[in-house]
């Protein structure tokens, strides 16, 4: 199906948009130097790579961070590996449903494993909000992002919890949960990472985005031990490297969580600045109320606009590879105000031409 013009290219990702000399607003990875408390433990492992990786300390650290036990944590080579494990381990599911628009890798992994995937497409006119009643009652595997890539919508935790039921695996992709912040509310608003009362819940997490570790490949799954045991059975031996395990343990400490919350708060201010500047441009509409490290914008002729931006030195993410969107959508990463202002200036000039 990938080669058909009418079918979105599920294999396309933001890194394909980036090129030499382009300002990167296409990839949602924060680019900042690693803090010493993270860089130090990673670097220290490089003198001990002859030993096979031991995930136990990192599992314990991640479990403690989320108020869980180590057998409720499965470390993975990035969140993307988790989707492959799900697709391989849950071959017996009868009606898998993916809620779109969202990150395409979950559906791609399911299709590659032979699953016939059903899509629930959220409506742009309703700001891509989720109505649990739209998900088929007999779906035994449901996948949804929160906050969702590429819409930047943060669904209420209670709305997502309404999707959980016996006999169903509910997969909530929280790869960007650590980018969210709400004034007056501590922690990650709407996260289900600490919930142990919802049947079949599996939370997918990533350390790639906030800490700039895309090249290291580290993420983890949170869920019931019996479900994680099934997923671990199809995972390659020593799937997570020793440096990645060190990163996972470091990012689970109180120091890391405090730093993460400060970054999320600054990101919220930078995102507000981007949204406000976009609002001044003719014909540009920001989807919903963005809550993550990117915003989704609608503008007729966005495909040509993206090409023009590229000619002027700016890379943004095309939207037509996401099911439920089309060529009039673009995703733009949140950056510092100076970068945003320079981008808006160029975008405005293109729109006025």
HELIX and SHEET records of a PDB file:
HELIX    1   1 UNK A   14  UNK A   17  5                                   4    
HELIX    2   2 UNK A   36  UNK A   44  1                                   9    
HELIX    3   3 UNK A   45  UNK A   47  5                                   3    
HELIX    4   4 UNK A   56  UNK A   65  1                                  10    
HELIX    5   5 UNK A   70  UNK A   72  5                                   3    
HELIX    6   6 UNK A   79  UNK A   89  1                                  11    
HELIX    7   7 UNK A  105  UNK A  112  1                                   8    
HELIX    8   8 UNK A  124  UNK A  126  5                                   3    
HELIX    9   9 UNK A  132  UNK A  134  5                                   3    
HELIX   10  10 UNK A  157  UNK A  161  1                                   5    
HELIX   11  11 UNK A  177  UNK A  179  5                                   3    
HELIX   12  12 UNK A  208  UNK A  211  1                                   4    
HELIX   13  13 UNK A  225  UNK A  232  1                                   8    
HELIX   14  14 UNK A  242  UNK A  251  1                                  10    
HELIX   15  15 UNK A  254  UNK A  279  1                                  26    
HELIX   16  16 UNK A  302  UNK A  311  1                                  10    
HELIX   17  17 UNK A  337  UNK A  352  1                                  16    
SHEET    1   A 5 UNK A  23  UNK A  25  0                                        
SHEET    2   A 5 UNK A 314  UNK A 318  1                                        
SHEET    3   A 5 UNK A 329  UNK A 333 -1                                        
SHEET    4   A 5 UNK A 294  UNK A 298 -1                                        
SHEET    5   A 5 UNK A 285  UNK A 286 -1                                        
SHEET    1   B 7 UNK A  73  UNK A  76  0                                        
SHEET    2   B 7 UNK A 219  UNK A 223 -1                                        
SHEET    3   B 7 UNK A 201  UNK A 206 -1                                        
SHEET    4   B 7 UNK A 169  UNK A 173  1                                        
SHEET    5   B 7 UNK A 141  UNK A 145  1                                        
SHEET    6   B 7 UNK A  96  UNK A 100  1                                        
SHEET    7   B 7 UNK A 118  UNK A 121  1                                        
END                                                                             
